């Protein structure tokens, strides 16, 4: 656009440095491209270059071009200094005079020190609006929204990074995101250059809204891309507040419902339309948007001035129909997908790693004694620690710990037994209700949890009524009338369960409310279903309808519909409710199981008759077992390597979570009987470390050995610890891509060497160093039946490589070892060479991408002369040269058992390939030697066309 403007200007340069002459020669150019005269007049007045009379003369001109001509006349009449200052204003206020940037650059204008000392005020409407947006977003993002509503926690002091991962269309990992700035750049993780939406997703409570708040804070402080002049933040649930008859233009949505410019809104909007790439839109919580409005009945609109329903505006913004080129960032819970053509990037939030948790603990507990006390308790309870991997649950647990720390004289103790999510939300309920109790330095509140819940039963019933009503209608924002209908007194609104909605006026002039998190709404919905006498069995199980067989529901859970699919280019058939199978229903089911467990009977006996509790529990248990059996029977099965493998779906994880909430060994035992396969595949199920508690709760009841595949989840070290009860049954353990460190590997060593039944260990793409490699080597030493070991893409260097190589050398059972993407170098390669020499069982070995050069390569080649077991050898992406190729050629004249040799992307030339080709004349065993990506020119490769076993391209 600037280039086009540059060519249109027909810039006339002055041979002299006279600023007066510059203005004279380029007069018509300035008249054409100066649109903001007020800014010039304000600055000329401020620096006493213009008098009030001069300003009046300019203001009396009828048209904008006339005003520019008059300003130029007056400026030039006042001499060289004023003319120079005029150019200085144009240069300093680049946003106000964007069309003149190329000209100012071309003339090479450089102001004198005198002119640089003059003050320039920015009264440009666009710049003023940017300042107003920065002020508003800086104010709104300064404090973290607290569930207590009485606390103000500075975002800068409390924000802690989480695991942020770039993923592909199929959610395959593309690597970790280095910083939030990388989220918006135009090179990192781009899947579709034409897409405009950055899609951030993750489970409930994992920190999606907090990430957006951090982005707002960074932009307000000027720490994001300087080109971003506008930042508009909307919560998707806000769009549910509009009526079907409502219609807005894009300008109204941005200015009337977000932030209104103090001056010249038309000029600001025109700038936005002309330069959409200067705007960033964030839309938080697509999964929380629900509307009965049928978008298919409304024509698409590409006009920014034409009023239409706000949902159409949202759809057209995301699709690029409106403001094409603007950056859009959309968040949703895991399971929601949007059309690929809209996607620019996909980003998965995975919560806290152990190191993030320690950093967060340090921020929440500056006092070292209190912090060490808390960390000690968490370390002693891996179950509780695994819950803390989800930032929301961690925050609740820590807040409760702080409350009890201040409420009791003794040091607060976190529970040392198993803690369920229901326990956590009952705890936060207790904390809120106890805040209404008077406290003093002399007398502390000593009410038990049962007494607190009983005293607050009217409040809890009212909250449950509001939550249940909203959940049935997929609504998360409540009007004042809807809250009052539940007979909730004003004092209960101050407890913090409900908070005022930030966007005022969308549903009228009255205040609206929402639960501090949708998960809390699910908890109170379940509470209502348990304590309300009028709830029938059918009503109790209503939300379990989401547990449909995976034939249809699985597909929906992986890619449920997106509300504006038709507006976004989806030509498929109409779909059912796009929010079917959403997490808020699943959480309701989970809390229902927890509240109806026998362990909670004493807590609830004063709220609901025992007979009603038993009736509801019996109905729930029966439905739970029937659902699990039906689900397992309907899952796809395949015979793999002697195993009866079943591919479970994310719904199975939710079933396990519900079973775990019951804390009934009988329920866990019955559930285990329903697992009839001996290979359970749970890849890409978005399982967290806390889910390992649920998995172990069921699997430890199995009497048979089991293969367990948990690749590509989010388990980390806490998850490994939670799997301890079922290690005695596991022969195959796959934990690749799970953020496991040396600490988790140590647990594996301690547990797996007790039972010694392991045959397959997969730990690809974790964070294992040489320390962890030492533990794995000991596993290989002691588990005599271990045949497959996958350790690629970790952080293992030569020391760890030597340790592992020695264990491989001593093993009589190992068949396959994968070490791709580590850094064992030549020293590690030499150790593996020793392991290869005369090895009896190893058939597949990958040392690709390990920094192996000449010395290491030659050692491996020489060792293979005395090896008859190896069939496939990967040496891709190393630094092997022609010397290594010569040694490998000598090996091929001796070794007739190697079948596949991969030398892709090394430093071998045509000379080295020729030596390999000559060696093939004496070798009838090898099937292929791949040398793609080496230093071979296409014309050189033609020499080897007749030797089909040499693959050059």
LINUR-V915270 format. One record per pair of residues at least 12 apart in sequence whose C-alpha atoms are under 8 Angstrom apart, sorted by the first residue. I is the first residue (numbers start at 1). J is the second residue. If there is no record, write none. Layout:
BEGIN
<<I J> <I J>>
END
This chain:
BEGIN
<<2 99> <2 102> <3 102> <5 99> <5 102> <6 102> <6 103> <9 29> <11 26> <11 29> <11 103> <12 25> <12 26> <13 25> <13 107> <14 107> <18 80> <19 80> <19 83> <19 84> <20 76> <20 79> <20 80> <20 83> <20 84> <23 72> <23 76> <23 83> <27 69> <27 72> <30 68> <31 65> <31 68> <31 69> <32 65> <33 97> <33 99> <33 100> <34 68> <34 97> <34 99> <34 100> <35 64> <35 97> <36 96> <36 97> <36 124> <37 64> <37 67> <37 68> <38 123> <39 121> <39 122> <39 123> <39 124> <40 86> <40 89> <41 55> <41 71> <42 121> <42 123> <43 89> <43 119> <43 120> <43 121> <44 86> <47 118> <47 119> <49 78> <49 82> <54 74> <57 70> <58 70> <58 71> <81 115> <84 111> <84 115> <85 111> <85 115> <87 109> <88 111> <88 115> <88 116> <89 120> <91 104> <92 120> <93 122> <93 124> <95 124> <95 126> <95 127> <96 124> <96 126> <96 127> <125 261> <125 262> <125 263> <125 264> <125 265> <125 267> <125 268> <126 267> <126 268> <126 271> <128 261> <128 262> <129 261> <129 262> <129 268> <130 229> <130 230> <132 261> <133 220> <133 230> <133 231> <133 259> <134 219> <134 220> <134 221> <135 220> <137 216> <137 217> <137 220> <138 216> <138 217> <138 220> <138 221> <141 155> <141 213> <141 214> <141 216> <141 217> <142 154> <142 155> <142 156> <142 217> <143 155> <147 496> <147 497> <147 499> <147 516> <148 432> <148 495> <148 496> <148 497> <149 494> <149 496> <149 499> <155 214> <157 363> <158 360> <158 363> <158 364> <159 214> <159 360> <160 356> <160 359> <160 360> <161 352> <161 356> <162 207> <162 349> <162 350> <162 351> <162 352> <162 353> <162 356> <163 176> <163 349> <163 350> <163 351> <163 352> <163 353> <164 176> <164 177> <164 347> <164 348> <164 349> <164 350> <164 351> <165 177> <165 347> <165 348> <165 349> <165 350> <166 189> <166 345> <166 346> <166 347> <166 348> <167 189> <167 345> <167 346> <167 347> <167 348> <168 191> <168 345> <168 346> <169 191> <169 340> <169 346> <171 346> <174 189> <180 215> <181 224> <181 225> <184 327> <189 345> <189 346> <190 344> <190 345> <191 343> <191 344> <191 345> <191 346> <192 341> <192 343> <192 344> <192 345> <193 344> <194 341> <194 342> <194 344> <195 340> <195 341> <195 342> <195 343> <195 344> <196 318> <196 319> <196 320> <196 324> <196 325> <196 326> <196 327> <196 328> <196 342> <196 343> <196 344> <197 318> <197 327> <197 328> <197 329> <197 330> <197 342> <197 343> <197 344> <197 345> <198 327> <198 328> <198 329> <198 330> <198 343> <198 344> <198 345> <198 346> <198 347> <199 329> <199 330> <199 331> <199 332> <199 343> <199 344> <199 345> <199 346> <199 347> <200 329> <200 330> <200 331> <200 332> <200 346> <200 347> <200 348> <200 349> <201 331> <201 332> <201 333> <201 334> <201 346> <201 347> <201 348> <201 349> <202 332> <202 333> <202 334> <202 348> <202 349> <202 350> <203 333> <203 334> <203 349> <203 350> <204 333> <204 519> <204 583> <205 390> <205 391> <205 392> <205 393> <206 349> <206 350> <206 351> <206 390> <206 391> <206 392> <207 349> <207 351> <207 391> <207 392> <208 284> <208 331> <208 332> <208 349> <209 284> <209 285> <209 331> <212 282> <212 284> <216 231> <219 231> <227 277> <227 278> <228 277> <228 278> <228 279> <228 280> <229 278> <229 279> <230 278> <230 279> <230 280> <231 279> <231 280> <231 281> <231 282> <232 254> <232 258> <232 279> <232 280> <232 281> <232 282> <233 281> <233 282> <233 283> <233 284> <234 281> <234 282> <234 283> <234 284> <235 283> <235 284> <235 285> <236 283> <236 284> <236 285> <236 286> <236 288> <236 289> <237 285> <237 286> <237 288> <237 289> <237 290> <237 476> <237 477> <238 289> <238 503> <238 506> <239 289> <239 310> <239 311> <240 289> <240 290> <240 291> <240 475> <241 477> <241 506> <241 507> <242 310> <242 506> <242 507> <244 293> <244 309> <245 309> <246 308> <246 309> <246 310> <247 307> <247 308> <247 309> <247 310> <248 306> <248 307> <248 308> <248 309> <248 310> <249 304> <249 305> <249 306> <249 307> <249 308> <249 313> <250 304> <250 305> <250 306> <250 307> <250 313> <251 269> <251 304> <251 305> <253 310> <257 506> <273 323> <276 323> <276 324> <276 325> <276 326> <277 324> <277 325> <277 326> <277 327> <278 326> <279 326> <279 327> <280 326> <280 327> <280 328> <280 329> <281 326> <281 327> <281 328> <281 329> <282 328> <282 329> <282 330> <283 328> <283 329> <283 330> <283 331> <284 330> <284 331> <284 332> <285 330> <285 331> <285 332> <285 333> <286 330> <286 331> <286 332> <286 333> <287 332> <287 333> <287 336> <287 579> <287 582> <288 474> <288 475> <288 476> <289 475> <290 474> <290 475> <290 579> <295 311> <295 312> <295 564> <295 566> <295 567> <296 566> <296 567> <298 312> <300 312> <300 316> <300 567> <301 316> <301 321> <302 316> <302 321> <302 322> <303 322> <304 322> <311 564> <312 564> <312 567> <315 564> <315 567> <315 568> <316 567> <316 568> <318 342> <319 342> <319 568> <333 583> <334 686> <335 557> <335 558> <335 559> <335 560> <335 582> <336 557> <336 558> <336 559> <336 560> <336 561> <336 562> <337 558> <337 559> <337 560> <337 561> <337 562> <338 561> <338 562> <339 565> <339 568> <339 570> <342 568> <350 714> <351 389> <351 390> <351 391> <352 388> <352 389> <352 390> <352 391> <353 389> <353 716> <353 739> <354 389> <354 716> <354 717> <354 718> <357 388> <357 389> <361 375> <364 398> <374 414> <377 413> <377 414> <377 416> <378 414> <380 416> <381 416> <381 417> <381 418> <382 718> <382 721> <382 722> <383 418> <383 419> <383 690> <383 693> <383 718> <383 722> <384 418> <384 419> <385 718> <386 688> <386 689> <386 690> <386 718> <386 719> <387 421> <387 689> <387 690> <389 688> <389 689> <389 690> <393 424> <396 424> <396 428> <397 424> <397 428> <400 427> <400 428> <400 431> <401 413> <401 414> <403 431> <407 444> <407 445> <408 444> <408 445> <420 594> <420 660> <420 661> <421 591> <421 661> <422 523> <422 591> <422 594> <422 595> <422 661> <425 520> <425 523> <430 449> <430 452> <430 453> <432 495> <432 496> <432 497> <433 452> <433 453> <433 456> <433 495> <434 452> <435 495> <436 495> <449 603> <450 602> <450 603> <450 604> <453 603> <454 606> <454 607> <457 607> <459 488> <459 492> <460 524> <461 527> <461 528> <461 531> <462 486> <462 487> <462 488> <463 486> <463 488> <463 524> <464 521> <464 524> <464 525> <464 526> <464 527> <464 528> <465 486> <465 525> <465 528> <466 482> <466 483> <466 486> <467 521> <467 522> <467 524> <467 525> <468 521> <468 522> <468 524> <468 525> <468 526> <468 528> <468 529> <471 521> <471 522> <471 525> <471 584> <471 585> <476 514> <476 515> <476 518> <477 501> <477 512> <477 513> <477 514> <478 512> <478 513> <478 514> <479 507> <479 510> <479 511> <479 512> <479 513> <480 510> <480 511> <480 512> <480 513> <496 516> <497 515> <497 516> <497 520> <498 513> <498 514> <498 515> <498 516> <499 513> <499 514> <499 515> <499 516> <500 512> <500 513> <500 514> <501 513> <501 514> <518 584> <519 584> <519 587> <522 584> <522 585> <522 587> <522 588> <522 591> <523 587> <523 588> <523 591> <523 592> <525 588> <526 588> <526 589> <526 591> <526 592> <526 595> <527 591> <527 592> <527 595> <529 592> <530 592> <530 595> <530 596> <530 608> <530 613> <530 616> <531 607> <531 608> <532 608> <533 608> <533 612> <537 616> <537 619> <540 616> <540 620> <541 620> <543 585> <543 586> <543 588> <543 589> <544 585> <544 586> <544 589> <546 580> <546 581> <546 585> <546 586> <547 581> <547 627> <547 651> <548 631> <549 630> <549 631> <549 634> <550 631> <550 634> <550 635> <550 649> <551 634> <553 581> <554 649> <554 650> <554 651> <556 580> <556 581> <557 581> <557 582> <557 650> <557 651> <560 578> <560 579> <560 580> <560 581> <561 575> <561 576> <561 577> <561 578> <561 579> <562 578> <563 578> <586 654> <589 658> <590 654> <590 657> <590 658> <590 661> <591 658> <591 661> <593 620> <593 658> <593 659> <593 661> <593 662> <594 658> <594 661> <594 662> <594 663> <596 613> <596 616> <596 617> <596 662> <597 617> <597 661> <597 662> <597 663> <597 664> <598 662> <598 664> <599 663> <601 613> <621 667> <624 655> <625 670> <625 671> <628 652> <628 655> <628 671> <628 674> <629 674> <631 652> <632 648> <632 674> <632 675> <635 647> <635 648> <643 677> <643 678> <643 679> <644 677> <644 678> <644 679> <645 677> <645 678> <645 679> <645 680> <645 681> <646 677> <646 679> <646 680> <646 681> <647 680> <647 681> <647 682> <648 680> <648 681> <648 682> <649 682> <649 685> <650 685> <650 686> <653 685> <653 687> <653 691> <656 691> <656 694> <656 695> <656 698> <657 691> <657 694> <659 671> <659 694> <660 693> <660 694> <660 697> <660 698> <665 697> <668 697> <668 698> <668 701> <669 698> <669 701> <669 702> <671 698> <672 698> <672 699> <672 701> <672 702> <673 702> <678 704> <678 705> <678 706> <678 707> <679 706> <679 707> <679 708> <679 709> <680 706> <680 707> <680 708> <680 709> <681 708> <681 709> <681 710> <682 708> <682 709> <682 710> <682 711> <683 709> <683 710> <683 711> <683 712> <683 713> <684 710> <684 711> <684 712> <684 713> <685 712> <685 713> <686 712> <686 713> <686 714> <687 713> <687 714> <687 715> <688 713> <688 714> <688 715> <688 719> <689 714> <689 715> <689 716> <689 717> <689 718> <689 719> <689 720> <689 722> <690 715> <690 718> <690 719> <690 722> <691 719> <692 715> <692 719> <692 720> <692 722> <692 723> <693 719> <693 722> <693 723> <695 723> <696 722> <696 723> <696 724> <696 725> <696 726> <697 725> <699 726> <700 725> <700 726> <700 729> <702 729> <703 729> <704 729> <705 729> <705 730> <705 731> <706 729> <706 730> <706 731> <706 732> <707 730> <707 731> <707 732> <707 733> <708 730> <708 732> <708 733> <708 734> <709 732> <709 733> <709 734> <709 735> <710 733> <710 734> <710 735> <710 736> <711 734> <711 735> <711 736> <711 737> <711 738> <712 735> <712 736> <712 737> <712 738> <713 737> <713 738> <714 737> <714 738> <714 739> <715 738> <715 739> <715 740> <716 738> <716 739> <716 740> <716 741> <716 744> <717 739> <717 740> <717 741> <717 743> <717 744> <717 745> <718 744> <720 744> <720 747> <720 748> <721 744> <721 747> <724 751> <727 751> <727 752> <727 755> <728 751> <728 752> <728 754> <728 755> <728 757> <730 757> <730 758> <731 757> <731 758> <731 759> <731 760> <732 758> <732 759> <732 760> <732 761> <733 758> <733 760> <733 761> <733 762> <734 760> <734 761> <734 762> <734 763> <735 761> <735 762> <735 763> <735 764> <736 762> <736 763> <736 764> <736 765> <736 766> <737 763> <737 764> <737 765> <737 766> <738 765> <738 766> <739 765> <739 766> <739 767> <740 766> <740 767> <740 768> <741 766> <741 767> <741 768> <741 769> <741 772> <742 767> <742 768> <742 769> <742 771> <742 772> <743 772> <745 768> <745 772> <745 775> <745 776> <746 772> <746 775> <749 775> <749 776> <749 778> <749 779> <752 779> <752 783> <753 779> <753 782> <753 783> <756 782> <756 783> <756 784> <756 785> <757 783> <757 785> <757 786> <758 783> <758 785> <758 786> <759 783> <759 785> <759 786> <759 787> <759 788> <760 786> <760 787> <760 788> <760 789> <761 786> <761 788> <761 789> <761 790> <762 788> <762 789> <762 790> <762 791> <763 789> <763 790> <763 791> <763 792> <764 790> <764 791> <764 792> <764 793> <764 794> <765 791> <765 792> <765 793> <765 794> <766 793> <766 794> <767 794> <767 795> <768 794> <768 795> <768 796> <769 794> <769 795> <769 796> <769 797> <769 800> <770 795> <770 796> <770 797> <770 799> <770 800> <770 801> <771 800> <773 796> <773 800> <773 801> <773 803> <773 804> <774 800> <774 803> <774 804> <776 804> <777 803> <777 804> <777 806> <777 807> <777 808> <778 807> <780 807> <780 808> <780 811> <781 807> <781 810> <781 811> <784 811> <784 812> <784 813> <785 813> <785 814> <786 813> <786 814> <787 813> <787 814> <787 815> <787 816> <788 814> <788 815> <788 816> <788 817> <789 814> <789 816> <789 817> <789 818> <790 816> <790 817> <790 818> <790 819> <791 817> <791 818> <791 819> <791 820> <792 818> <792 819> <792 820> <792 821> <792 822> <793 819> <793 820> <793 821> <793 822> <794 821> <794 822> <795 822> <795 823> <796 822> <796 823> <796 824> <797 822> <797 823> <797 824> <797 825> <797 828> <798 823> <798 824> <798 825> <798 826> <798 827> <798 828> <799 824> <799 828> <800 824> <800 828> <801 824> <801 828> <801 829> <801 831> <801 832> <802 827> <802 828> <802 831> <802 832> <805 828> <805 831> <805 832> <805 834> <805 835> <806 831> <806 832> <806 835> <808 835> <809 832> <809 834> <809 835> <809 836> <809 839> <810 835> <812 839> <812 840> <812 841> <813 841> <813 842> <814 841> <814 842> <815 841> <815 842> <815 843> <815 844> <816 842> <816 843> <816 844> <816 845> <817 842> <817 844> <817 845> <817 846> <818 845> <818 846> <818 847> <819 845> <819 846> <819 847> <819 848> <820 846> <820 847> <820 848> <820 849> <820 850> <821 847> <821 848> <821 849> <821 850> <822 849> <822 850> <823 849> <823 850> <823 851> <824 850> <824 851> <824 852> <825 850> <825 851> <825 852> <825 853> <825 856> <826 851> <826 852> <826 853> <826 854> <826 855> <826 856> <826 857> <827 856> <828 856> <829 847> <829 852> <829 856> <829 857> <829 859> <829 860> <830 856> <830 859> <830 860> <832 860> <833 859> <833 860> <833 861> <833 862> <833 863> <833 864> <834 863> <836 860> <836 863> <836 864> <836 867> <837 863> <837 864> <837 865> <837 866> <837 867> <838 866> <838 867> <838 868> <839 867> <839 868> <839 869> <840 868> <840 869> <841 869> <841 870> <842 869> <842 870> <843 869> <843 870> <843 871> <843 872> <844 870> <844 871> <844 872> <844 873> <845 870> <845 872> <845 873> <845 874> <846 873> <846 874> <846 875> <847 873> <847 874> <847 875> <847 876> <848 874> <848 875> <848 876> <848 877> <848 878> <849 875> <849 876> <849 877> <849 878> <850 877> <850 878> <851 877> <851 878> <851 879> <852 878> <852 879> <852 880> <853 878> <853 879> <853 880> <853 881> <854 879> <854 880> <854 881> <854 883> <854 884> <857 880> <857 884> <858 883> <858 884> <858 887> <858 888> <861 884> <861 887> <861 888> <861 891> <862 887> <862 888> <862 891> <864 891> <864 895> <865 891> <865 892> <865 894> <865 895> <866 895> <867 895> <868 895> <868 896> <868 897> <868 898> <869 897> <869 898> <870 897> <870 898> <871 897> <871 898> <871 899> <871 900> <872 898> <872 899> <872 900> <872 901> <873 898> <873 900> <873 901> <873 902> <874 901> <874 902> <874 903> <875 901> <875 902> <875 903> <875 904> <876 902> <876 903> <876 904> <876 905> <876 906> <877 903> <877 904> <877 905> <877 906> <878 905> <878 906> <879 906> <879 907> <880 906> <880 907> <880 908> <881 906> <881 907> <881 908> <881 909> <881 912> <882 907> <882 908> <882 909> <882 911> <882 912> <882 913> <883 912> <885 908> <885 912> <885 913> <885 915> <885 916> <886 912> <886 915> <886 916> <888 916> <889 915> <889 916> <889 918> <889 919> <890 919> <892 916> <892 919> <892 920> <892 922> <892 923> <893 919> <893 920> <893 922> <893 923> <894 923> <895 923> <896 923> <896 924> <896 925> <896 926> <897 925> <897 926> <898 925> <898 926> <899 925> <899 926> <899 927> <899 928> <900 926> <900 927> <900 928> <900 929> <901 928> <901 929> <901 930> <902 929> <902 930> <902 931> <903 929> <903 930> <903 931> <903 932> <904 930> <904 931> <904 932> <904 933> <904 934> <905 931> <905 932> <905 933> <905 934> <906 931> <906 933> <906 934> <906 935> <907 934> <907 935> <908 931> <908 934> <908 935> <908 936> <909 934> <909 935> <909 936> <910 935> <910 936> <910 937> <910 940> <910 941> <913 931> <914 944> <917 944> <917 947> <917 950> <926 949> <927 949> <928 948> <928 949> <928 950> <928 951> <929 949> <929 950> <929 951> <930 950> <930 951> <930 952> <931 950> <931 951> <931 952> <931 953> <932 951> <932 952> <932 953> <933 952> <933 953> <936 952>>
END
